[in-house]
Amino acid sequence: MQEIVKKSGFPREAVLRSMIMDAKVKVHPTDEYIKLIRLLSNLANNINQIAHHATATGYIDPNQMDAAVIMIEKCWNHLKQLR
């Protein structure tokens, strides 16, 4: 029980109510997981902007591509640290 409370991040009473109602108690995402989601979201936005610009102008800015590569490397490094 203590472990479930700790992992969920919810108060003990909330976990007990959930268990009584036969509901699944979800684990609170770790800080590392949240950081990874933010990195991936930023990467997806960056690539989307590059694609939109390339479609509109027929040109891809090398600086934008370099920034995307750096973001991909950050995501990859963060993933490697989570192992």
Summary of the structure (lengths in Angstrom):
residues: 83
radius of gyration: 20.0
end to end distance: 26.4
largest distance: 59.2
contacts: 184
relative contact order: 0.11
helix: 77%
strand: 0%
